[in-house]
């Protein structure tokens, strides 16, 4: 994650941060940095999932158009019953 940073480099960074910010503010800065990194990771994961979902939708559109398949959502309509056969009614006159 940090590339070629080893223990000595991390200790130098910690000492400099301790001198610059002080021992009282260092835990607060660490918590804030941890929360920021967590939010960033969450946002990038959400963005990645959105992109993957959009790619899948485009692939499905491409596959259905290439195979001349009409998606089921376009075939079934609530206005017309599926496989409806017209029924002839014969009414008897009322006396």
C-alpha positions in Angstrom: 0.0 0.0 0.0 2.8 2.4 0.9 5.2 1.2 -1.7 8.8 1.2 -0.3 8.0 2.7 3.1 9.6 0.6 5.8 9.6 0.8 9.6 12.3 3.6 9.8 10.5 5.8 7.3 7.2 5.4 9.2 8.9 6.2 12.5 10.3 9.4 11.0 6.9 10.4 9.7 5.4 9.7 13.2 8.0 11.7 15.0 7.6 14.7 12.6 3.8 14.5 13.0 4.2 14.3 16.8 6.4 17.4 16.8 4.2 19.4 14.4 0.7 18.6 15.9 1.5 17.7 19.5 0.6 14.6 21.5 -3.0 15.9 22.3 -4.1 16.5 18.7 -2.4 13.4 17.1 -5.1 10.9 18.1 -7.8 13.3 16.8 -6.0 13.7 13.5 -5.6 9.9 13.2 -9.3 9.3 13.8 -10.2 12.0 11.3 -7.8 10.5 8.7 -9.2 7.0 9.3 -12.8 8.2 8.8 -11.8 10.1 5.7 -10.1 7.0 4.2 -13.1 4.8 5.1 -15.5 7.2 3.4 -13.3 7.4 0.4 -13.1 3.6 0.1 -16.9 3.4 0.5 -17.5 6.0 -2.3 -15.0 4.3 -4.7 -16.7 0.9 -4.1 -20.1 2.4 -4.7 -18.8 4.1 -7.9 -17.2 0.8 -9.1 -20.5 -1.1 -8.5 -22.5 1.5 -10.4 -20.1 1.3 -13.4 -20.2 -2.5 -13.4 -24.0 -2.5 -13.2 -24.2 0.0 -16.2 -21.8 -2.2 -18.2 -24.0 -5.3 -17.5 -27.2 -3.4 -18.6 -25.4 -2.3 -21.9 -24.3 -5.9 -22.5 -27.8 -7.2 -22.0 -29.2 -4.5 -24.4 -26.5 -5.5 -27.0 -27.3 -9.2 -26.6 -31.0 -8.8 -26.9 -30.7 -6.5 -30.0 -28.2 -8.9 -31.6 -30.5 -11.9 -31.1 -33.7 -10.0 -32.0 -35.1 -11.0 -28.6 -37.8 -8.7 -27.2 -37.3 -8.3 -23.5 -40.2 -9.8 -21.4 -41.1 -6.4 -20.0 -42.0 -5.2 -23.5 -44.0 -8.4 -24.4 -46.3 -8.5 -21.4 -48.8 -5.7 -21.0 -51.3 -5.2 -18.2 -53.7 -3.7 -20.7 -54.2 -6.9 -22.7 -54.4 -10.4 -21.2 -51.7 -12.8 -22.4 -53.0 -15.4 -24.9 -56.5 -14.0 -24.9 -59.0 -15.7 -27.1 -62.1 -13.7 -27.9 -65.2 -15.3 -26.6 -68.5 -15.0 -28.5 -71.4 -14.3 -26.2 -74.8 -15.7 -27.0 -77.4 -14.0 -24.9 -80.8 -15.4 -24.5 -83.6 -12.8 -24.6 -85.2 -12.2 -21.3 -88.9 -12.8 -21.2 
